[in-house]
Amino acid sequence: MKKAFIFCTVAIPILLTLFVGGYIWSVHRHTYQGEDTIFEVRNGDTFGRINQRLFDQGLIPDKRMFHYYAKYKNILTKFQAGSFTISKGSSFTDVAKTLVYGQPNLTTITIPEGKNMFEIAKLVEQSGICSEKDFLEATKNPEFISELNIEANNLEGYLYPETYRFAPKTSAKSVVKTMVELFKNKTNELTFSHPFLNKHQVIILASVVEKETGAKIERPLIAGVFTNRLKKRMRLQSDPTTVYGIWSRYTGNIKKSDLLEETPYNTYKIPALPVGPISNPSLEAIKAVLSPENHEFLYFVSKNDGTHVFSKSYEDHNRAVDDYQRRASARKGKSWRNLKQ
């Protein structure tokens, strides 16, 4: 009995230690053998939720051991929100390092030149970056606009058109701030010196120029036309400004009643610039307003291919309208989408 007792008191603890040690060793050596997979850490997730989903998806072999490891490494509260790729062959320590120190998967989004903030808001939501509602609220938040040092009622015109990479579910303010900071960076070397327009008015006119032509080479020409009209106190009579003023109900066609409606953006009714930008212009459009082409043109009409005919007199302009707009044959088979820059 004494020998049995000694065996139990000595051997059993050793066996338990070997068993536990072997289990820990096997868990530590275990690697995920499935295909590379995406794992998402959601905003507000607790470690317990993350741990459970990792186990349920077969990405870790043991929840308790993963908890012990995270506690030992003091990373229980350091898991990043975002979408991460867990690669085949990852150990549970690799999984932890990926979720705590790794780079979240980024979504690429391209903001085309001339899109307005409502269109951009839809693009960022469709890309899964942030919600359309949150994006628009950020662009209209007075305190946030002030923090960004933009002197305007909203951030239309300052959301620089470019290709960006964001993590899914990035905060709307972070997305907007990134776009505004790029605008500042791109325009940093411009003096914004203009004979009769302040900086914000330059952006307003650039946003109109951007919407009026798909031909990059025409931007200085278009800017020159609007500059000439402003000097003569003529109405700009720009369709895109009218469209922006009725954006919430615009269906794709401008009606005569739309042109007669008085809004702060309808330049058929107001003898000045619209109250604010109508799109987010390219650097080239801004430069065109700051250095417009010097000419005597006061009118232009679309040739239906993305380019325009420019006229000095209303009579010449009417003839151009007859040639390119009133004749159906002049429009047939033509589109600005076929324009070669």
C-alpha positions in Angstrom: 0.0 0.0 0.0 2.8 2.3 0.9 4.5 1.8 -2.5 1.1 2.3 -4.3 0.6 5.5 -2.4 4.1 6.8 -3.3 3.4 5.9 -6.9 0.1 7.8 -6.9 1.6 10.9 -5.3 4.6 11.0 -7.6 3.5 9.5 -10.9 0.0 10.9 -11.2 1.2 14.6 -11.0 3.9 13.8 -13.5 1.5 12.1 -15.9 -0.9 15.1 -15.6 1.9 17.5 -16.2 3.0 15.5 -19.3 -0.6 15.3 -20.5 -1.3 19.0 -20.0 2.1 19.9 -21.4 1.4 17.7 -24.4 -2.0 19.2 -25.0 -0.6 22.7 -24.8 2.2 21.7 -27.2 -0.3 20.2 -29.6 -2.5 23.3 -29.5 0.4 25.5 -30.0 1.6 23.5 -33.0 -1.9 23.3 -34.5 -2.3 25.4 -37.6 -5.4 26.4 -39.6 -5.6 24.1 -42.7 -8.6 25.6 -44.5 -8.4 28.0 -47.4 -7.4 31.6 -46.8 -10.4 33.2 -45.2 -11.7 36.6 -44.3 -12.4 37.3 -40.6 -14.1 40.5 -39.5 -13.7 42.1 -36.1 -16.7 44.4 -35.7 -16.8 47.7 -33.9 -17.7 47.0 -30.2 -16.8 43.4 -30.3 -15.6 42.0 -27.0 -12.8 39.5 -26.8 -15.3 36.8 -25.9 -17.3 37.3 -29.1 -14.1 37.4 -31.2 -12.8 34.2 -29.5 -16.1 32.4 -30.0 -16.3 33.2 -33.7 -12.7 32.2 -34.3 -13.4 28.9 -32.7 -16.7 28.4 -34.6 -15.0 29.1 -37.9 -12.2 26.6 -37.1 -9.5 29.2 -37.1 -8.3 28.3 -33.6 -8.4 24.9 -31.9 -9.2 25.9 -28.3 -11.0 29.0 -26.9 -9.5 28.6 -23.4 -5.9 28.4 -24.7 -6.5 31.4 -27.0 -7.8 33.3 -24.0 -4.8 32.4 -21.8 -2.5 33.4 -24.6 -4.2 36.8 -25.2 -4.2 37.5 -21.4 -0.5 36.5 -21.1 0.3 38.9 -24.0 -1.9 41.6 -22.6 -3.8 42.0 -25.8 -7.4 41.2 -24.7 -8.6 44.7 -25.5 -6.2 45.4 -28.4 -8.0 43.7 -31.3 -8.5 46.0 -34.2 -11.8 46.5 -35.9 -11.7 45.6 -39.6 -11.6 42.8 -42.1 -8.5 40.5 -42.0 -7.2 37.6 -44.0 -6.4 34.5 -42.0 -4.0 32.5 -44.1 -3.8 28.7 -44.4 -1.1 27.4 -42.0 -1.7 30.1 -39.4 -1.1 29.1 -35.8 -3.3 30.6 -33.1 -0.4 32.9 -32.2 -0.3 34.0 -35.9 -4.1 34.6 -35.7 -3.7 36.8 -32.7 -0.9 38.8 -34.2 -2.9 39.3 -37.4 -5.9 40.7 -35.6 -3.9 42.9 -33.2 -0.9 44.1 -35.3 -1.9 43.2 -38.9 -3.0 45.5 -41.6 -6.8 45.3 -42.2 -7.9 44.5 -45.7 -8.5 47.8 -47.5 -11.3 48.6 -50.0 -10.2 50.6 -53.1 -12.7 53.3 -54.2 -12.3 55.8 -57.0 -14.0 59.2 -56.8 -14.4 60.5 -60.4 -13.8 64.2 -61.1 -17.0 66.2 -61.0 -19.0 63.9 -58.7 -21.0 65.8 -56.1 -21.1 64.8 -52.4 -24.5 63.0 -52.8 -23.0 60.8 -55.5 -19.8 60.2 -53.4 -21.9 59.3 -50.4 -23.6 56.5 -52.4 -20.2 55.2 -53.7 -18.7 54.9 -50.2 -21.8 53.1 -48.9 -21.8 50.7 -51.9 -18.2 50.0 -51.2 -18.9 49.1 -47.6 -16.7 51.8 -46.2 -19.3 53.9 -44.3 -23.0 54.7 -44.6 -24.4 57.3 -47.0 -26.2 59.0 -44.2 -23.2 59.3 -42.0 -21.0 60.6 -44.8 -23.5 63.3 -45.7 -23.9 64.3 -42.0 -20.1 64.7 -41.8 -20.0 66.9 -44.8 -22.6 69.2 -43.3 -21.5 69.3 -39.7 -20.5 72.9 -38.8 -18.1 72.0 -36.0 -16.4 69.3 -38.1 -16.1 71.7 -41.1 -14.5 74.3 -38.7 -12.1 71.7 -37.4 -10.9 71.1 -41.0 -10.4 74.9 -41.5 -12.8 75.1 -44.4 -14.8 78.3 -44.7 -18.0 77.0 -46.2 -21.4 75.8 -45.1 -20.7 72.2 -46.3 -17.7 70.4 -47.8 -19.0 70.2 -51.4 -16.1 71.1 -53.6 -13.4 70.0 -51.1 -13.8 66.2 -51.4 -10.8 65.7 -53.7 -11.5 63.2 -56.6 -8.9 60.4 -56.4 -8.5 56.7 -55.8 -8.5 55.9 -52.1 -8.1 52.8 -49.9 -10.1 52.5 -46.8 -10.8 49.7 -44.3 -14.5 48.5 -44.4 -16.6 50.4 -41.8 -14.2 53.3 -41.5 -15.8 56.2 -39.7 -17.5 58.7 -42.0 -15.5 61.6 -40.5 -12.2 59.8 -41.1 -13.2 59.2 -44.8 -14.2 62.8 -45.3 -11.2 64.2 -43.5 -8.9 62.1 -45.8 -10.5 63.6 -48.9 -10.3 67.1 -47.6 -6.7 66.7 -46.5 -5.8 65.5 -50.0 -7.6 68.5 -51.4 -5.4 70.8 -49.2 -2.3 68.9 -50.2 -3.1 69.0 -54.0 -3.9 72.8 -53.9 -1.2 73.8 -51.4 1.0 75.4 -54.0 -1.8 77.4 -55.6 -2.0 81.1 -54.6 -5.8 81.4 -55.4 -5.1 84.9 -56.6 -7.9 86.1 -58.8 -9.0 89.6 -59.9 -12.5 89.4 -58.4 -13.1 85.9 -56.9 -12.1 84.8 -53.4 -10.9 81.2 -52.8 -14.3 79.7 -52.1 -15.7 81.4 -55.3 -12.8 80.0 -57.3 -13.8 76.5 -56.1 -17.5 77.3 -56.9 -16.6 78.3 -60.5 -14.2 75.4 -60.9 -17.0 73.0 -59.9 -19.2 74.4 -62.7 -16.3 74.2 -65.2 -15.8 70.6 -64.3 -19.4 69.7 -64.9 -19.7 71.6 -68.2 -17.1 69.7 -70.2 -15.7 66.2 -70.5 -12.8 67.5 -72.6 -9.9 68.4 -70.4 -8.4 70.7 -73.0 -11.6 72.8 -72.9 -11.5 73.7 -69.3 -9.5 77.0 -69.7 -11.8 77.9 -72.6 -15.0 77.2 -70.6 -13.5 79.1 -67.6 -12.8 82.0 -69.9 -16.4 82.1 -71.1 -17.7 82.2 -67.5 -15.1 84.8 -66.5 -16.3 87.0 -69.4 -19.9 86.6 -68.5 -19.3 87.5 -64.8 -17.3 90.6 -65.9 -20.3 91.7 -67.9 -22.8 90.8 -65.1 -24.4 88.2 -67.4 -26.1 85.2 -66.0 -24.0 82.0 -66.3 -27.0 80.0 -67.6 -25.4 76.7 -66.7 -27.6 73.6 -66.8 -25.5 71.7 -64.2 -26.1 74.4 -61.6 -29.8 74.2 -62.1 -29.7 70.4 -61.8 -27.8 70.7 -58.5 -30.5 73.0 -57.1 -33.2 70.3 -57.7 -30.9 67.3 -57.0 -33.3 65.6 -54.6 -35.9 65.3 -57.3 -33.9 65.4 -60.5 -34.8 62.5 -62.8 -32.3 63.0 -65.6 -34.1 65.6 -67.7 -34.3 69.4 -67.2 -37.8 70.9 -67.8 -38.6 74.5 -68.6 -40.2 74.8 -65.2 -36.9 73.8 -63.7 -35.1 76.6 -65.5 -37.7 79.1 -64.3 -37.6 78.0 -60.7 -35.6 80.3 -58.3 -33.1 78.4 -56.3 -29.7 79.6 -54.9 -28.1 77.4 -57.7 -30.2 78.3 -60.7 -27.9 80.5 -62.7 -30.6 81.1 -65.3 -32.3 83.2 -62.6 -29.5 84.6 -60.5 -27.0 87.0 -62.0 -24.0 85.6 -60.1 -22.3 82.4 -59.1 -24.4 79.7 -57.4 -24.3 79.9 -53.6 -21.8 77.0 -53.4 -19.9 74.4 -55.4 -22.0 71.9 -57.4 -19.3 69.2 -57.6 -15.8 68.3 -56.5 -13.5 69.6 -59.2 -10.1 68.4 -60.4 -6.9 70.3 -59.8 -7.0 71.1 -63.6 -10.4 72.7 -63.3 -9.2 74.9 -60.4 -6.1 75.9 -62.3 -8.3 76.8 -65.4 -10.4 79.2 -63.3 -7.2 80.8 -61.9 -5.7 81.1 -65.4 -8.6 81.2 -67.8 -8.0 81.4 -71.6 -8.1 85.0 -72.7 -10.8 85.3 -75.5 -14.0 87.1 -76.3 -16.4 84.1 -76.3 -19.6 84.4 -74.3 -21.5 81.3 -75.4 -20.9 77.6 -76.0 -23.0 74.7 -77.1 -22.4 71.0 -77.0 -21.3 69.2 -80.2 -22.7 66.0 -78.6 -19.3 64.4 -78.5 -18.0 65.9 -75.3 -16.6 69.1 -77.0 -18.3 72.4 -77.7 -18.7 75.2 -80.3 -17.8 78.6 -78.9 -19.4 81.9 -80.0 -18.9 85.6 -79.4 -22.4 86.7 -80.3 -25.9 85.5 -79.5 -26.6 85.2 -83.2 -23.6 82.9 -83.8 -24.6 80.9 -80.8 -28.1 80.4 -82.1 -26.8 79.1 -85.4 -24.6 76.7 -83.5 -27.6 75.5 -81.5 -29.5 74.9 -84.8 -26.5 73.0 -86.2 -25.8 70.8 -83.2 -28.9 70.6 -81.0 -32.1 71.3 -82.9 -31.2 68.9 -85.7 -31.7 65.3 -84.6 -29.2 64.1 -87.2 -26.5 66.0 -85.5 -27.0 64.1 -82.3 -27.5 60.7 -83.7 -24.9 58.2 -82.7 -22.8 60.7 -80.7 -21.9 60.6 -77.0 -19.5 62.4 -74.7 -18.5 58.9 -73.5 -16.7 58.3 -76.8 -14.5 61.4 -76.2 -10.8 60.7 -76.5 -8.9 62.9 -74.1 
